[in-house]
């Protein structure tokens, strides 16, 4: 139910593993490190590197720092000096480290720049001309790291930068076409390589704008997560956390704080064996807990107090939604049994709200004599998305194949999310909808003290879904408020077990057998828990048999009513 931290106790208790040396990017980003090495190679295939990463200062700083480590301190200087005499400007190619137009930095980054900041500018005041260097001059002979959104928003900026880097020459031009430069300024040599950092959407837009350059550029990604396979990789993550904390001058976790930090990290990544490498996420945790701690480290209880305070601070909306259920303004049953009604699990994400939270949803299904049509009310009301519609069709295909019918089913069914007034999308409720449909067809009630989540394929196999912890905790909160009976619980796909990282109060209830979690491989495993009957078992009363018998009865009735009444009367007369 939570990630394994006991196996790595030695990693967090060992003082020898706490390194004071700087942590290399290669330890967590070997692919990106290799791409940087390829870019810095003298005979590199391209002078451009495309790096997929968030366009935030923290990421740009990380890439800049890693680039600076790869560039030798004693590198050849590139540039020169400008000498201005009245209205005459002359360029001197002799290199002086003190000159403003000699590359002074190995790597320079910018998240947003205007033309004057990037290329410098010529200023004239009282007939005095001065030349101001830009970022390209500071990075001359080195690397310029810049966010893609800057260049995509200013195409002319990109076209000038591309031409200069490709031609290896810097030309002074006026930024205002109506006002040319008052003097002629000689060009200067430019030896520059560029790293363009952007999200996937920005990279796609850039690829469309520059297909040839994008195909030739070196490419790599900043990996947002680290797969924990053994103690060695866990030690790498520990070192990365401590290095991030030291860089930001924030306290590091004490020995007893690592377990809590890892659990929160797993809730962020959604996988017990995956931990985040996002500096923004980690810095936020460290900054908030720093307000509660003193010294260079923080304890586990301080981190737990911070997380509880944050959840309370951001929990107003979730509490109000729970109140609506407890006051029976939103009808959710957690006891008894109902035919064609089931509790599904949903994750609610409101725009502008920082925290997703779980909430049970009531799905109902009504079956009546008909032509075999399965009505998705959400879809017909234009409240259902395409993925939800796909899940419905897959669910129907499974049922029709399992029943092995030679003709259309003589029933029609209508399914809906009750008290849902906004768009519903995703297939995570398809297993719940299938159970509700089977219940309605068999006229067998479903336990309302159990909720279910998961999607199904055309063979009835349970497929993993997202937001699992929030979904379980949302249903548990309602059951806990109404008092736990020891019969309540949730059904989840077995493939989702590795995503579990539940709050301590829920873990305590599980240990005390007051609440249960069942992991199933397919819908056939879920039906006995919900109905008390198996789907298909020889020599036993089962749901498939009940449905087939009901279909046979409806088909016989339909056959009798297909003849006109005089023929039915003659048939009755001949039998008597």
TAQUI-V878429 format. One record per residue. N is the residue number from 1. RES is the residue in one small letter. SS is DSSP state (A for helix, B for strand, O for the rest). Layout:
n = (N | N)
res = (RES | RES)
ss = (SS | SS)
This chain:
n = (1 | 2 | 3 | 4 | 5 | 6 | 7 | 8 | 9 | 10 | 11 | 12 | 13 | 14 | 15 | 16 | 17 | 18 | 19 | 20 | 21 | 22 | 23 | 24 | 25 | 26 | 27 | 28 | 29 | 30 | 31 | 32 | 33 | 34 | 35 | 36 | 37 | 38 | 39 | 40 | 41 | 42 | 43 | 44 | 45 | 46 | 47 | 48 | 49 | 50 | 51 | 52 | 53 | 54 | 55 | 56 | 57 | 58 | 59 | 60 | 61 | 62 | 63 | 64 | 65 | 66 | 67 | 68 | 69 | 70 | 71 | 72 | 73 | 74 | 75 | 76 | 77 | 78 | 79 | 80 | 81 | 82 | 83 | 84 | 85 | 86 | 87 | 88 | 89 | 90 | 91 | 92 | 93 | 94 | 95 | 96 | 97 | 98 | 99 | 100 | 101 | 102 | 103 | 104 | 105 | 106 | 107 | 108 | 109 | 110 | 111 | 112 | 113 | 114 | 115 | 116 | 117 | 118 | 119 | 120 | 121 | 122 | 123 | 124 | 125 | 126 | 127 | 128 | 129 | 130 | 131 | 132 | 133 | 134 | 135 | 136 | 137 | 138 | 139 | 140 | 141 | 142 | 143 | 144 | 145 | 146 | 147 | 148 | 149 | 150 | 151 | 152 | 153 | 154 | 155 | 156 | 157 | 158 | 159 | 160 | 161 | 162 | 163 | 164 | 165 | 166 | 167 | 168 | 169 | 170 | 171 | 172 | 173 | 174 | 175 | 176 | 177 | 178 | 179 | 180 | 181 | 182 | 183 | 184 | 185 | 186 | 187 | 188 | 189 | 190 | 191 | 192 | 193 | 194 | 195 | 196 | 197 | 198 | 199 | 200 | 201 | 202 | 203 | 204 | 205 | 206 | 207 | 208 | 209 | 210 | 211 | 212 | 213 | 214 | 215 | 216 | 217 | 218 | 219 | 220 | 221 | 222 | 223 | 224 | 225 | 226 | 227 | 228 | 229 | 230 | 231 | 232 | 233 | 234 | 235 | 236 | 237 | 238 | 239 | 240 | 241 | 242 | 243 | 244 | 245 | 246 | 247 | 248 | 249 | 250 | 251 | 252 | 253 | 254 | 255 | 256 | 257 | 258 | 259 | 260 | 261 | 262 | 263 | 264 | 265 | 266 | 267 | 268 | 269 | 270 | 271 | 272 | 273 | 274 | 275 | 276 | 277 | 278 | 279 | 280 | 281 | 282 | 283 | 284 | 285 | 286 | 287 | 288 | 289 | 290 | 291 | 292 | 293 | 294 | 295 | 296 | 297 | 298 | 299 | 300 | 301 | 302 | 303 | 304 | 305 | 306 | 307 | 308 | 309 | 310 | 311 | 312 | 313 | 314 | 315 | 316 | 317 | 318 | 319 | 320 | 321 | 322 | 323 | 324 | 325 | 326 | 327 | 328 | 329 | 330 | 331 | 332 | 333 | 334 | 335 | 336 | 337 | 338 | 339 | 340 | 341 | 342 | 343 | 344 | 345 | 346 | 347 | 348 | 349 | 350 | 351 | 352 | 353 | 354 | 355 | 356 | 357 | 358 | 359 | 360 | 361 | 362 | 363 | 364 | 365 | 366 | 367 | 368 | 369 | 370 | 371 | 372 | 373 | 374 | 375 | 376 | 377 | 378 | 379 | 380 | 381 | 382 | 383 | 384 | 385 | 386 | 387 | 388 | 389 | 390 | 391 | 392 | 393 | 394 | 395 | 396 | 397 | 398 | 399 | 400 | 401 | 402 | 403 | 404 | 405 | 406 | 407 | 408 | 409 | 410 | 411 | 412 | 413 | 414 | 415 | 416 | 417 | 418 | 419 | 420 | 421 | 422 | 423 | 424 | 425 | 426 | 427 | 428 | 429 | 430 | 431 | 432 | 433 | 434 | 435 | 436 | 437 | 438 | 439 | 440 | 441 | 442 | 443 | 444 | 445 | 446 | 447 | 448 | 449 | 450 | 451 | 452 | 453 | 454 | 455 | 456 | 457 | 458 | 459 | 460 | 461 | 462 | 463 | 464 | 465 | 466 | 467 | 468 | 469 | 470 | 471 | 472 | 473 | 474 | 475 | 476 | 477 | 478 | 479 | 480 | 481 | 482 | 483 | 484 | 485 | 486 | 487 | 488 | 489 | 490 | 491 | 492 | 493 | 494 | 495 | 496 | 497 | 498 | 499 | 500 | 501 | 502 | 503 | 504 | 505 | 506 | 507 | 508 | 509 | 510 | 511 | 512 | 513 | 514 | 515 | 516 | 517 | 518 | 519 | 520 | 521 | 522 | 523 | 524 | 525 | 526 | 527 | 528 | 529 | 530 | 531 | 532 | 533 | 534 | 535 | 536 | 537 | 538 | 539 | 540 | 541 | 542 | 543 | 544 | 545 | 546 | 547 | 548 | 549 | 550 | 551 | 552 | 553 | 554 | 555 | 556 | 557 | 558 | 559 | 560 | 561 | 562 | 563 | 564 | 565 | 566 | 567 | 568 | 569 | 570 | 571 | 572 | 573 | 574 | 575 | 576)
res = (x | x | x | x | x | x | x | x | x | x | x | x | x | x | x | x | x | x | x | x | x | x | x | x | x | x | x | x | x | x | x | x | x | x | x | x | x | x | x | x | x | x | x | x | x | x | x | x | x | x | x | x | x | x | x | x | x | x | x | x | x | x | x | x | x | x | x | x | x | x | x | x | x | x | x | x | x | x | x | x | x | x | x | x | x | x | x | x | x | x | x | x | x | x | x | x | x | x | x | x | x | x | x | x | x | x | x | x | x | x | x | x | x | x | x | x | x | x | x | x | x | x | x | x | x | x | x | x | x | x | x | x | x | x | x | x | x | x | x | x | x | x | x | x | x | x | x | x | x | x | x | x | x | x | x | x | x | x | x | x | x | x | x | x | x | x | x | x | x | x | x | x | x | x | x | x | x | x | x | x | x | x | x | x | x | x | x | x | x | x | x | x | x | x | x | x | x | x | x | x | x | x | x | x | x | x | x | x | x | x | x | x | x | x | x | x | x | x | x | x | x | x | x | x | x | x | x | x | x | x | x | x | x | x | x | x | x | x | x | x | x | x | x | x | x | x | x | x | x | x | x | x | x | x | x | x | x | x | x | x | x | x | x | x | x | x | x | x | x | x | x | x | x | x | x | x | x | x | x | x | x | x | x | x | x | x | x | x | x | x | x | x | x | x | x | x | x | x | x | x | x | x | x | x | x | x | x | x | x | x | x | x | x | x | x | x | x | x | x | x | x | x | x | x | x | x | x | x | x | x | x | x | x | x | x | x | x | x | x | x | x | x | x | x | x | x | x | x | x | x | x | x | x | x | x | x | x | x | x | x | x | x | x | x | x | x | x | x | x | x | x | x | x | x | x | x | x | x | x | x | x | x | x | x | x | x | x | x | x | x | x | x | x | x | x | x | x | x | x | x | x | x | x | x | x | x | x | x | x | x | x | x | x | x | x | x | x | x | x | x | x | x | x | x | x | x | x | x | x | x | x | x | x | x | x | x | x | x | x | x | x | x | x | x | x | x | x | x | x | x | x | x | x | x | x | x | x | x | x | x | x | x | x | x | x | x | x | x | x | x | x | x | x | x | x | x | x | x | x | x | x | x | x | x | x | x | x | x | x | x | x | x | x | x | x | x | x | x | x | x | x | x | x | x | x | x | x | x | x | x | x | x | x | x | x | x | x | x | x | x | x | x | x | x | x | x | x | x | x | x | x | x | x | x | x | x | x | x | x | x | x | x | x | x | x | x | x | x | x | x | x | x | x | x | x | x | x | x | x | x | x | x | x | x | x | x | x | x | x | x | x | x | x | x | x | x)
ss = (O | O | O | O | O | A | A | A | A | A | A | A | A | O | O | O | O | O | O | O | O | O | O | O | A | A | A | O | O | A | A | A | A | A | A | A | A | A | A | A | O | O | O | O | O | O | O | B | B | B | B | B | O | O | O | O | A | A | A | A | A | A | A | A | A | A | A | A | A | A | O | O | O | O | O | O | O | O | B | B | B | B | B | B | B | O | O | B | B | B | B | B | O | O | O | O | O | O | O | O | B | B | O | O | O | O | B | B | B | B | O | O | O | O | A | A | A | A | A | O | B | B | B | B | B | O | O | B | B | B | B | B | O | O | A | A | A | A | O | O | O | O | B | B | B | B | B | A | A | A | A | A | A | O | A | A | A | A | A | A | A | A | A | A | A | A | A | O | B | B | O | O | O | O | O | O | O | O | O | O | O | O | O | O | O | O | O | B | B | O | O | O | B | B | B | B | B | B | O | A | A | A | A | A | A | A | A | A | A | O | A | A | A | A | A | A | O | B | B | B | B | O | O | O | B | B | B | O | O | O | A | A | A | A | A | A | A | A | A | A | A | A | A | A | A | A | A | O | O | O | O | B | B | O | A | A | A | A | A | A | A | A | A | A | A | A | A | A | A | O | O | O | O | B | B | B | O | O | A | A | A | A | A | A | A | A | A | A | A | A | O | O | O | O | O | O | B | B | O | A | A | A | A | A | A | A | A | A | A | A | A | A | A | O | O | A | A | A | A | A | A | A | A | A | A | A | O | O | O | O | O | O | O | O | O | O | B | B | B | O | B | B | B | B | B | B | B | B | O | O | O | O | O | O | O | O | B | B | B | B | B | B | B | B | B | B | B | B | B | O | O | O | O | B | B | B | A | A | A | A | O | O | O | B | O | A | A | A | A | A | A | A | A | A | A | A | A | A | A | A | A | A | A | O | O | O | O | O | O | O | B | B | B | B | B | B | B | O | O | O | O | O | O | B | O | O | O | O | O | A | A | A | A | A | A | A | A | A | A | A | A | A | O | O | B | B | B | O | O | B | B | B | O | O | B | B | O | O | O | O | B | B | B | O | O | O | O | A | A | A | A | A | A | A | A | A | A | A | A | A | A | A | O | O | O | O | O | O | B | B | B | B | B | A | A | A | A | A | A | O | O | O | O | A | A | A | A | A | A | A | A | O | O | O | O | B | B | B | B | B | O | B | A | A | A | A | A | A | A | A | A | O | O | O | O | O | O | O | O | O | O | O | A | A | A | A | A | A | A | A | A | A | A | A | A | A | A | A | A | A | O | O | O | O | A | A | A | A | A | A | A | A | A | A | A | O)
